[in-house]
Amino acid sequence: MRRIDTFPGNKVIHTGYNKGDPVEFWESDLLNFIDKINWNNIFAGDCSVRGSIDKYPVANVNRKQYRANIISFIIFNGNVPEGQWVCHSCDNPGCINPNHLWLGTPSDNTVDAFNKGRRYNEFGENSPNASIPDSLVIEIRDRHGSGERIVDIAGDLSMLEKTVGNIARFNKRNFI
């Protein structure tokens, strides 16, 4: 198989950086990327692109996979500096509309998620992921603190020993 850069007429047409790593866009890479996208729909508001992994569309550039939003950002806005992420103002992971993409740190992205109500600052039984009420956590710790064995507590409560052990040793729910 021939390398993509040896095909006649295929040349580097754009070079950018993704977090310090150079990204060279070969003409064939860019044409493949553009071919997947209906740009009229992108700029009209439909941000979705085919070929996604974990909700993020991917594109192959010089035989390496990148998230399509990163490629779009580099093409339209420039490089992605070290320590920066390409974030979405529209909260659609599949979006590659360059007008919806902005640079931010992981912390900026988390603050944005909190501000938009996509993340919660809730702990204990108020957390959407909680399955054990705070009162049970306190009971497990009290029983273990008074000398009862974890295996006995777990059997009594019909819980996994590992879960009870993590709670009793403050490895989980340590803020209670």
PEMO-V93642 format. One record per residue. N is the residue number from 1. RES is the residue in one small letter. PSI is psi in whole degrees, 0 to 359 (* if undefined). OMEGA is omega in radians with two decimals (999 if undefined). Layout:
BEGIN
n=N res=RES psi=PSI omega=OMEGA
n=N res=RES psi=PSI omega=OMEGA
END
This chain:
BEGIN
n=1 res=m psi=136 omega=-3.13
n=2 res=r psi=147 omega=3.04
n=3 res=r psi=147 omega=-3.08
n=4 res=i psi=330 omega=-3.10
n=5 res=d psi=356 omega=3.13
n=6 res=t psi=355 omega=3.10
n=7 res=f psi=139 omega=3.13
n=8 res=p psi=135 omega=3.08
n=9 res=g psi=351 omega=3.13
n=10 res=n psi=124 omega=-3.09
n=11 res=k psi=162 omega=3.06
n=12 res=v psi=124 omega=-3.12
n=13 res=i psi=348 omega=3.12
n=14 res=h psi=138 omega=3.07
n=15 res=t psi=133 omega=3.10
n=16 res=g psi=183 omega=3.13
n=17 res=y psi=138 omega=3.04
n=18 res=n psi=103 omega=3.14
n=19 res=k psi=44 omega=3.08
n=20 res=g psi=342 omega=3.13
n=21 res=d psi=129 omega=3.12
n=22 res=p psi=141 omega=3.09
n=23 res=v psi=114 omega=3.11
n=24 res=e psi=126 omega=3.13
n=25 res=f psi=109 omega=3.04
n=26 res=w psi=152 omega=-3.13
n=27 res=e psi=317 omega=-3.13
n=28 res=s psi=323 omega=3.09
n=29 res=d psi=313 omega=-3.11
n=30 res=l psi=320 omega=3.11
n=31 res=l psi=320 omega=3.08
n=32 res=n psi=318 omega=3.12
n=33 res=f psi=311 omega=-3.12
n=34 res=i psi=325 omega=-3.11
n=35 res=d psi=330 omega=-3.14
n=36 res=k psi=347 omega=-2.91
n=37 res=i psi=136 omega=2.96
n=38 res=n psi=94 omega=-3.01
n=39 res=w psi=330 omega=3.09
n=40 res=n psi=318 omega=3.11
n=41 res=n psi=323 omega=-3.13
n=42 res=i psi=310 omega=-3.09
n=43 res=f psi=345 omega=3.07
n=44 res=a psi=351 omega=3.07
n=45 res=g psi=340 omega=3.10
n=46 res=d psi=107 omega=-2.98
n=47 res=c psi=357 omega=-2.98
n=48 res=s psi=147 omega=-3.14
n=49 res=v psi=144 omega=3.10
n=50 res=r psi=159 omega=3.01
n=51 res=g psi=48 omega=-3.06
n=52 res=s psi=153 omega=3.01
n=53 res=i psi=127 omega=-3.10
n=54 res=d psi=43 omega=3.11
n=55 res=k psi=350 omega=3.14
n=56 res=y psi=120 omega=3.09
n=57 res=p psi=148 omega=-3.13
n=58 res=v psi=157 omega=3.07
n=59 res=a psi=144 omega=3.09
n=60 res=n psi=127 omega=3.09
n=61 res=v psi=119 omega=3.14
n=62 res=n psi=47 omega=3.09
n=63 res=r psi=22 omega=3.08
n=64 res=k psi=140 omega=-3.13
n=65 res=q psi=134 omega=3.05
n=66 res=y psi=154 omega=2.99
n=67 res=r psi=138 omega=-3.05
n=68 res=a psi=329 omega=3.12
n=69 res=n psi=327 omega=3.11
n=70 res=i psi=316 omega=3.12
n=71 res=i psi=314 omega=3.12
n=72 res=s psi=317 omega=-3.14
n=73 res=f psi=314 omega=-3.12
n=74 res=i psi=317 omega=-3.11
n=75 res=i psi=316 omega=-3.01
n=76 res=f psi=332 omega=-3.00
n=77 res=n psi=341 omega=-3.14
n=78 res=g psi=195 omega=-3.00
n=79 res=n psi=158 omega=3.04
n=80 res=v psi=107 omega=-3.09
n=81 res=p psi=160 omega=3.07
n=82 res=e psi=136 omega=3.11
n=83 res=g psi=0 omega=-3.13
n=84 res=q psi=150 omega=3.04
n=85 res=w psi=154 omega=2.97
n=86 res=v psi=113 omega=-3.06
n=87 res=c psi=162 omega=-3.11
n=88 res=h psi=126 omega=3.05
n=89 res=s psi=339 omega=-3.10
n=90 res=c psi=355 omega=3.14
n=91 res=d psi=25 omega=3.07
n=92 res=n psi=108 omega=-3.09
n=93 res=p psi=336 omega=-3.14
n=94 res=g psi=359 omega=-3.06
n=95 res=c psi=136 omega=3.02
n=96 res=i psi=12 omega=3.09
n=97 res=n psi=117 omega=-3.07
n=98 res=p psi=339 omega=3.10
n=99 res=n psi=345 omega=-3.14
n=100 res=h psi=0 omega=-3.05
n=101 res=l psi=139 omega=3.11
n=102 res=w psi=157 omega=3.12
n=103 res=l psi=139 omega=3.08
n=104 res=g psi=165 omega=3.07
n=105 res=t psi=166 omega=3.03
n=106 res=p psi=324 omega=3.11
n=107 res=s psi=317 omega=3.08
n=108 res=d psi=318 omega=-3.13
n=109 res=n psi=320 omega=3.12
n=110 res=t psi=317 omega=3.10
n=111 res=v psi=318 omega=3.10
n=112 res=d psi=318 omega=3.13
n=113 res=a psi=318 omega=3.09
n=114 res=f psi=315 omega=-3.11
n=115 res=n psi=330 omega=-3.12
n=116 res=k psi=2 omega=3.09
n=117 res=g psi=19 omega=3.10
n=118 res=r psi=350 omega=3.10
n=119 res=r psi=154 omega=-3.10
n=120 res=y psi=142 omega=3.10
n=121 res=n psi=53 omega=-3.11
n=122 res=e psi=139 omega=-3.10
n=123 res=f psi=167 omega=3.09
n=124 res=g psi=216 omega=-3.08
n=125 res=e psi=348 omega=3.09
n=126 res=n psi=347 omega=3.12
n=127 res=s psi=141 omega=3.09
n=128 res=p psi=342 omega=-3.12
n=129 res=n psi=357 omega=-3.06
n=130 res=a psi=138 omega=3.06
n=131 res=s psi=353 omega=-3.11
n=132 res=i psi=122 omega=-3.14
n=133 res=p psi=154 omega=-3.13
n=134 res=d psi=324 omega=-3.12
n=135 res=s psi=324 omega=3.12
n=136 res=l psi=324 omega=3.07
n=137 res=v psi=315 omega=3.14
n=138 res=i psi=318 omega=3.12
n=139 res=e psi=315 omega=3.13
n=140 res=i psi=315 omega=-3.11
n=141 res=r psi=321 omega=3.11
n=142 res=d psi=315 omega=-3.12
n=143 res=r psi=317 omega=3.12
n=144 res=h psi=321 omega=3.13
n=145 res=g psi=332 omega=3.13
n=146 res=s psi=6 omega=3.01
n=147 res=g psi=358 omega=3.13
n=148 res=e psi=141 omega=-3.10
n=149 res=r psi=147 omega=-3.12
n=150 res=i psi=319 omega=-3.13
n=151 res=v psi=323 omega=3.13
n=152 res=d psi=318 omega=3.12
n=153 res=i psi=314 omega=-3.13
n=154 res=a psi=316 omega=3.12
n=155 res=g psi=319 omega=3.13
n=156 res=d psi=320 omega=-3.05
n=157 res=l psi=2 omega=-3.09
n=158 res=s psi=48 omega=3.13
n=159 res=m psi=162 omega=3.07
n=160 res=l psi=140 omega=3.10
n=161 res=e psi=321 omega=-3.11
n=162 res=k psi=317 omega=3.14
n=163 res=t psi=312 omega=3.14
n=164 res=v psi=317 omega=3.11
n=165 res=g psi=316 omega=3.12
n=166 res=n psi=320 omega=3.12
n=167 res=i psi=313 omega=-3.09
n=168 res=a psi=325 omega=-3.11
n=169 res=r psi=7 omega=3.13
n=170 res=f psi=24 omega=3.03
n=171 res=n psi=333 omega=3.08
n=172 res=k psi=146 omega=3.11
n=173 res=r psi=42 omega=-3.06
n=174 res=n psi=358 omega=-3.14
n=175 res=f psi=356 omega=-3.13
n=176 res=i psi=* omega=999
END
